[in-house]
Amino acid sequence: MASAPTSLPPTLSARVVIIGAGIVGANLADELVARGWNNITVVEQGPLDLPGGSTSHAPGLVFQTNPSKTMTLFAKYTVEKLLSLEKDGFSCFNQVGGLEVATTDERYEELKRKLGYATSWGIEARLLDAAGCAKLYPLLNEELVLGGLHIPSDGLALAARATQLLIERSREAGVTYLGSTPVTGIEQSSGRVSGVETPNGTIPADIVVSCAGFWGVEVGAMVGMSIPLLPLAHQYVKTTAVPELKGRNELPNGANLPILRHQDQDLYYREHGEQYGIGYYGHRPMPVVAASLGMTPQQVNEQNMPSRMAFTPEDFEPAWKASQELLPALRETEIADGFNGIFSFTPDGGTIVGQSPDVDGFYVAEAVWVTHSAGVARAVAELLTTGRSTIDLAECDVSRFEEVQFARTYVSETSQQNFVEIYDIIHPLAPRESPRNLRVSPFHARQRELGAFFLEAGGWERPFWYESNALLLDKLPSEWQPIERDSWSARYYSPIAAAEAWKTRTAVAMYDMTPLRRLEVSGPGAIDLLQKLTTGDVSKKPGAVTYTLLLNEQGGIRSDITVARLDEETFQVGANSPVDLVYLTREARRQRQEDPLRWVQIRDVTGGTCCVGLWGPLARDLVSTISDDNFSNDGLRYFRAKKATIGGVPVTAMRLSYVGELGWEIYTTADNGQRLWDVLWQAGQPFGVIAAGRTAFNALRLEKGYRAWGTDMTTEHDPYEAGVGFAVRAAKEAFVGKAALEGRSEDTASRRLRCLTVDDGRSVVLGKEPVFREGEPVGYVTSAAFGYTIGKPIAYAYLPSWVYEGDPMEIEYFGNWIRATVTREPVFDPEMRRLRG
Ligand SMILES: Cc1cc2nc3c(=O)[nH]c(=O)nc-3n(C[C@H](O)[C@H](O)[C@H](O)COP(=O)(O)OP(=O)(O)OC[C@H]3O[C@@H](n4cnc5c(N)ncnc54)[C@H](O)[C@@H]3O)c2cc1C
């Protein structure tokens, strides 16, 4: 996550301007004053009592459970905060509970999976059968419903009221609010914000946070920042009075029944006193350009606000029919009022948080639902005041997107797709169908010839297995035979992966590692920069490769990287998300400001280069037939790099392997890529070389216990909890995060990432499932795979430190309990004979 402002240390007196007084902006002002910051101005283009953004008409349903731990924890905090926000004896949260019903078998299974998420992330939930649903919600058509998921702590946020109370509270604490004041520009000086322009003059600012909701694109443009967000309209109606609701609710907008979701028909419901409110996502996407709305602030009222467009009844027809089927009481009603309300969608459905990569001090907190509003605001307040959010922000970071994903055509298509799929049942591996083939490696044509099955991530096409290897299945020894999978874990999976794993362990395989990010870090200040930011010693002689960590000041893992010293002043860094590039670039900028002689250049060379991971016990035999360079154990030792020529292709070879076998990551430029593939392929034929995909790769890396950033470790974990303490060189004089690690070790960690193997040898889980000890939830799965070499499924899970090797655990998967045992790791080749051989 982007660090605190650079040239200006976080300080109580930093002048903060927040753009937008919706639920996010008001919450942020409140969170900042709660942390003692005292120089805050909130600028809102609409009237403060009803600004006219999405919050002004949000029905405020809060369903907390989400596949994302981060988003669920944001929602949980929002519920807690709004419950405690009271005036005149009424809080801003009506905790009526939430009920999601299933009308198809597939949805009922999905609700079981969701129950797992709720348990993993610490939300109490229970599955109900149809009768249980009807008992809880008597207006339901019981015959239509198969069952439901009940979350007692869900409910209704009184969003507009909460915003007013937060404005009131923070104003009393000294925050200045300027209503009916549009921000028209943002001033910058020496690469950081210096003020905010309005028709009434410029407001000086050290930090500007855009909480402008679906106007985010326009506000971002004021600093030249692309915001990958698309405003879309979404239909919401209120019915006439429902006889069955008469007398149930004292307040005109009150509610007693749980909030209700009927996702099989893209619908949700709440009470408004005697009326029903119905939200619908099943209609065509209706994109809007915020700048075109052309509303002046003076015109805002309940019926007339920029975020509220005219209702299009024809789009609502299927919803009305489906609603009357689910809730027969609605048959006696009509639609009293409806509108098409606007809010923000993004390419991956996530929120957008963080600092501009180019303009210091400019932050965004956009595409935030009411559900997550207080949680996001707290995270941004923590970021500003301490440089780090307690809850990991990687999934929300505005810098998580790849360059191609900022293109407006991409944002538009994928955000609309997200709208369409918002309530769909999506498999965690499901790729988007369009746009595809945005980024392909130089090996793509060859991979297609071999029948690669591609999944997409970050715009890259990545082979998961190759149909050409199906022939190997007949030759598989019995102990390598793939197991039958359940229908969910069998999606985006092929048993061919077993054959690819077998060949990797017994012969040699080629893996396309091109999509892994490569940064070239060079210049006279490169060594200082990397020494300061990493936990390892990267000052070794050229040719050394170091696996090391980037920590934040609190000791949380921002990323794990490999640093190869190519020459005195040039390093190749194998990194993770684009966030790493932004972080290194910002820190390089800071170093140069401090000392111009220690300049560093950071280039993302991923697209211009490519990489084959050539791994397996026969890898050395293969390479020695087409290279005169010394690839012997002494010629290129483990964790060393050197330039070489393979089959006439100039390469850089690094002796590393995520699959735990002898071999090298072989890099060359993109133009040489296809020839590199071809020479390896041809020379490999006598050795039985195969191309292998990510399904096998993931299984093999888990057998070796190699952690994946983002799932197995995040900023919420320190190196000892994540099991990568070996990458911390405590003797090093100074590095970011060192002070925070003082006194910590594996022994002091209260939870640790542990390896589980599944007792029945066949039940595969996928990740995020809750783990139980004697019936009590104690942790959650991060990564999982079938360990082909050991013939058992493997799951890594965060578990309390009082759990020991050999302890029996249970993993809940679709409501079933799978027995598993805490196992010594790695489960394959702990002596590293394969790698060092
Ligand atoms: C019909 C509908 C139903 C919804 N239902 C739910 C729900 O049930 N649960 C849920 O969690 N979410 C729901 N949402 C989404 C939710 O309403 C929004 O995500 C949320 O309100 C966004 O809050 P915000 O503060 O980011 O944006 P906003 O409330 O839009 O606030 C942004 C503010 O920034 C101001 N602004 C913009 N540009 C400028 C500028 N240049 N100068 C000054 N001020 C500026 C705007 O005037 C606005 O007041 C719904 C949305 C709609 C449309």
The ligand as an ORCA input file, in Angstrom:
! r2SCAN-3c Opt
* xyz 0 1
  C     -30.142      2.825     -6.009
  C     -28.950      2.547     -5.168
  C     -29.036      1.633     -4.160
  C     -27.934      1.362     -3.366
  N     -28.070      0.478     -2.354
  C     -27.032      0.257     -1.546
  C     -27.179     -0.619     -0.446
  O     -28.263     -1.143     -0.196
  N     -26.093     -0.878      0.326
  C     -24.889     -0.306      0.065
  O     -23.947     -0.578      0.786
  N     -24.720      0.550     -0.961
  C     -25.768      0.839     -1.774
  N     -25.604      1.688     -2.824
  C     -24.272      2.265     -3.091
  C     -24.008      3.432     -2.181
  O     -25.086      4.292     -2.196
  C     -22.766      4.199     -2.618
  O     -21.756      3.307     -2.940
  C     -22.282      5.121     -1.514
  O     -23.339      5.935     -1.062
  C     -21.137      5.991     -2.010
  O     -20.795      6.921     -1.020
  P     -19.732      8.042     -1.336
  O     -19.618      8.905     -0.150
  O     -18.508      7.436     -1.886
  O     -20.344      8.832     -2.580
  P     -21.450      9.950     -2.639
  O     -22.516      9.766     -1.675
  O     -21.859     10.028     -4.072
  O     -20.656     11.229     -2.221
  C     -19.718     11.853     -3.067
  C     -19.892     13.342     -2.884
  O     -18.861     14.003     -3.565
  C     -19.378     15.224     -4.025
  N     -18.525     15.711     -5.106
  C     -18.234     15.088     -6.267
  N     -17.444     15.849     -7.027
  C     -17.212     16.984     -6.341
  C     -16.468     18.160     -6.607
  N     -15.801     18.335     -7.744
  N     -16.478     19.118     -5.669
  C     -17.123     18.965     -4.510
  N     -17.852     17.880     -4.214
  C     -17.899     16.898     -5.113
  C     -20.758     14.842     -4.502
  O     -21.625     15.942     -4.571
  C     -21.190     13.826     -3.462
  O     -21.975     14.370     -2.437
  C     -26.698      1.996     -3.625
  C     -26.614      2.917     -4.662
  C     -27.714      3.183     -5.426
  C     -27.564      4.175     -6.528
*
